[in-house]
Amino acid sequence: MRTEHLSDLEKLLKLQEGMHGPNSTQVAKVLVRIANVHLEQNELDKAEPLYRRALLIEGYADQPAADQIRIHLQKVAAKRSPDFTDDPVNLKVSSDRIPTFTTPLEPIPPEKNAVSDEAITAAKIQVEQLRQQPSNQTGALADALTKLADVYCRHKMLDEMEPLLLEALRVRETVYGTSHLSITTDLKNIARLYYVMGQYEIAEPLLQRAISIREAALGRFHPNVGDVAEWYARVLRKINRLEEAQVMEALVLEIGTKHGSDWDKYKTAGLAAVAEGNLFSAQALWLAALDETKAFRFDDPRLSATLENLAEVYWKRGKFEKAEPLCKQILQISESVLGPEHADIALAANNLALVCERQGKYVEAALLYQQALSINEKLFGHTHPDTLAVRDSHGKARQMAQRQVELKVGKAEGRWNRSGWWRAMHGEEVSD
C-alpha cells in the first residue's frame, strides 16, 4: 500500500514538473507530501533532501509554507537525536507575561550559552533571597522561580521544574488573583511540562483555564489566545477528544487569518534573518513589523516584541542613535504597565543605559544605571550577581560623566586671544 502511494506521488511530481516547471510551488507541495511519507517510515536520508528542495522553492514564494517545511526539517533533526521521542516537542519555559520585556541588547557570546552549575547556583540564590524578604509573595519571586525552572529545563531536569512552576503559579495567584492575565503563562508552562512528561490528563484543565482567562481579557480571536489554543489542541488529540481538538485547531487557523498575519510573517522572517546573520534584511523586516503595530494597543505584547527586536538589530549594526528611542519607548511602556519597581523595569533601564553609553551620553547612562541598581538592590539584595554587575556599570558611567562635566567646565574657563586662538585658563596667565 505504501509503495502504491509513493508511486502515485512520484507520478504526480513528474506531471507537475512538466506542467509548471521544476521550481514551481506545485512541485514543492508534492515534494513535501513525498517527504512526509518517508518521514513517517523513519527514512530520514530520503526525506531530508526532498524537504530542502521544497524549501528552496517555497522560501521565495510562500513564507508560511517555508516555515512549515522548516518545522518538518526540525522533526528530521530531532529524530536523528538520541533523545528523540515519538512526539518531539522543544520544551522551554516561557516568561511571556503580557507584555514581556526580557530581551537583552548585549549579545551573549556562544561560549556563555551553555547552562552551567554556576547558573543554577545563582538562580537558586536569587530565589532564596526573595523568599527571605518580609513581603516575599511578589511578582519578582514568581519570576525568579520561573527563571530557575528555565535553567533546569535546559539541563533537562524535568522533575526539578515541576515544584518551581507550581510555586510560581501559586505566588502569582496570591499577588494578582486567580483570574489575572499574568497567571496564564504559568498555567501554560506547567501544562507544557506535563505534556512532555506524558501526563496529558493533568495538562488539559490547566490549558482550558488559561484559554478562558485570555479569552475574557483579550477576546476570543487574540493571538495570545491562539498560542494556548494550539497547545490545547495537541493535548486534546493525545487524550482522544478529537472533535474538540478540531475546534481548537480551527480557532488557531481563524486567529491566524484574522489577526496579525502580516505581523507574524514579518516576525518569523525577521527572526530567521537575524539567525542567519543577515542584519540588513532583518532591519527591513522588523521595520515592516513596526508599521503593522500602528493599530495595536500600547500594551500589546506584539508591539513590545517588535521594539525589542528592532532595537537589538540596530544594536548589532552599531546604530545606537536609532536604538535609543525604541529603548525609551520600551521603558515607558513597561513603567506604565508594570509599575516603578519591577525586575523588567531594571532590565529596560539597563538596556537604554547601554545604548546611551555607546553614544557617549554618560550622564544619561549613569542616571539609568542608578534606576536599575535601585530596583535590583530592593528585589535581589546588594550581593546578587545582577546587582553587582549594574553597580559596576553605574560606577564606570559616573566616572565618565564626571570627566565630561570637568571638560565642559574647563572649556568654559578659557578665553580667545587676539590672534583668534582659544586657550584654557588653569591658573596660568594667558599672554597675547
Buried (B, 14 or more C-beta within 10 A) or exposed (E): EEEEEBEEBEEBBEEBBEEEEEEBBBBBBBBBBBBBBBBEEEEBEBBBEBBBBBBBBBBEEBBEBBBBBBEBBEBBEBBEEEEEEEEBEEBEBBBBBBBBBBBEBEEEEEEEEEBEEEBBEBBEBBBEBBBEBEEEBBBBBBBBBBBBBBBBBBBEEBEBBBEBBBBBBBBBBEBBEEEEBBBBBBBBBBBBBBBBBEBBEBBBEBBBBBBBBBBEBBEBBBBBBBBBBBBBBBBBBBEEBEEBBEBBBEBBEBBBEEBBBEBBBBBBBBBBBBEEEBBEBBBBBBBBBBEBBEEBEEBBBBBBBBBBBBBBBBBBBEBBEBBBBBBBBBBEBBBEBBEEBBBBBBBBBBBBBBBBBBEEBBBBBBBBBBBBBBBBBBBBBEEBBBBBBBBEBBEBBBEBBEEBEEEEEEEEEBEEEEEEEEEEEEEEEBEE
